[in-house]
Amino acid sequence: MQAAQWSRLNRLVIPTTRHGLIARLGVGLAVVAIALTLTLTSGEGAGVAPPAAAQRAELIANARHVADANGDPSVRTAEVIPTTRRALTALTAREAPQFPVVLGDYPDDPIFVVTLHGNFTLYGASVPDHTNFPTGHWLVLVVRTTNLELVEDHLLASPLDLTSLGHAETLNLGSS
């Protein structure tokens, strides 16, 4: 590149006034802030696809089984939200610090968050002798999208607001 071309390029890229530099920095910072906000707070930005038909069928069967095994066979629907472990961890750190989501080795792994509402008792929980099993109204299941492996489950007394993760799709569990 010739010296004259470099000079022209410098005038285009490098602002010559302090106000020009401040204006460009401000625009750049605004763009970065918007991109980070969308990435961290939006399930849509996570780029995780909703469950395919075969995945839906397996999620329904598994949700029905979990509801039955935890004392409430009357649960008829569940909600599923496609997202990432990072997005779920960011949400729960703000909204429910008692909800211990482990980021793990693969924080950008796509997951399905499946929620069930009912009257649940964790009969399989490890509890001290003469202690009741934990009870609650909300089961939250964290499932890998790749193989539908259950990686975490949580029993909560009240629901988490998961709307910032993305669109929730209803799963019809039918009758048991």
N, C-alpha and C positions, 0 to 999 in steps of 0.2 A: 504494500500500500504506500502510496506517495505521501510526502509530508503534508501537502495541501489537503489530501483526503483525511488524514489523521486530524488535522486542525478542524475540518468541517465536522467530523465525527465527534470530537471533543465538545464542540459547541452544542451539538444535538443531545449528547448524553450527559455531559457535566454542566449543571447550571452555573451561570456566571454570577448570579446575584445570591445573596443570602436568602432572600424571600423565595427565590426559585427552588433552592435546595430544601428549605423548610416545607414548601408546598409539596414537592415530590416525596419527601420523607413521610409527610402526613398521609398522602394518598397511599403510599406503600404500606404503612402501618395499618391503615383502615382495611385494605384488602387482606392482609395477613390476619387481622382480628376477625373479620367476617369468615374467612376460610376455616380458622380454628374453631370458631363457635359452631359452624355448621357441622364440622367433622366430629366434635366432641359431644354435641347435644342431639344430634338427629340420627335416628335409625335409618332414615332415608339416605343420609349421607354415608352410612356405613356400607352401602352397596350389597347387603345380604339379601338374596332372593327369598321370596316366600316359599313355604314348603310345596313341593311338587305333589301330584295326586298320590303317588305311592308313599311318600313321606307323611302326608296328611293321614292316610289310613293307618300307618304304624303309630303316629303320634296319638291318634284317637284311641287305638287299642291299648297303648301304654298308659295314657291318662285314665282310661276307664279302670285298668288294673290297679293303678296307684290309688285312685279314689276308693275302690273296693277294699284294698288291702289296708287302708288307713281309716276304715270305719264308716265311710259314707257312700254306699252304692247308689244313692239317689241323685248324685251329681249328673247333670244332663249336658252341660256345656263346659268348655275350657276356652281360654284365649291363648293364641300363639303370636309372638312378635319376633321377627327375624332381626338380629342385631349382632354385635360383637361383644366379646368378654370385656374389652376396654370400655365400651359405651355403658355396659351394665355396671361395671365397677365404678365408673365416674358418677353415675346416677346414684347408686346406693351409698357411696361415700358422702354425698351431699344430703340425701333424703333419709337414709336409714343406716346409720353407722353400726347398728346392731346386726345388720345383714352381712355376714362375712363372706363376700364373694372373693375368691382367690383369683388373681390375675393369671397366675401360672406362667409356664414357659412360652406360651403362644397367645399373647394378649389380643391379637387381631383375628384369632380364630372366629369364624362365623358360628353363631349359636342360635337356637330357638329358645325363647323364654316362654314357658307354658305355665299359665296360672289357672288354678281351680279354686272355686269357692264352695265351701260346705262346712260340715262339722267333723273335723278330723281328729284322730288320735293316733299318734305314732307308736303303734304296738311294737315295732321292731327296734325302738330306741333303747340305748343302753342307759339304764337308770339305776341308782342305788336301791338296795332292798327296801321294801315297804314305802316306796315312792311311786306316785302315779305317773303314768306315761304322759308326755307332753300333749296338750290339745291346742287347737287353733282353728281358724276359719279360712285361712288362705294357704294353699300349697303352691310354692313357686319351684318349678323344675327348670334346670339349666341343661340343655341337651345339645350335643354337637350336631351340626347340620350334616356333616360328612357321613357319619355312621349311626346317628340317632342314639348315641351312648349318653346315658344320664351321667352328668359330671358333678352336679350339685343338686340338692333339694333343701328347701327351707319351709318351715311351718311358721306362719305369722298370725298374730291376733287380728291385725288390720291390714288392709291392702296397701301396696306400694303404688304410687302414681308412676306408671311406666309409659305414659303418653309421649314423653320426649324421645323414647327409643324408636318410635315409628308406629306404623299402622298395626293394630291388633286385629287378627282374623279369628272369628269364632269357629271352634271345632264342635260339631254336634256329636256328643257321646252316645246318643240314643238311650235306650232302656237296657238295664242289665238283665 
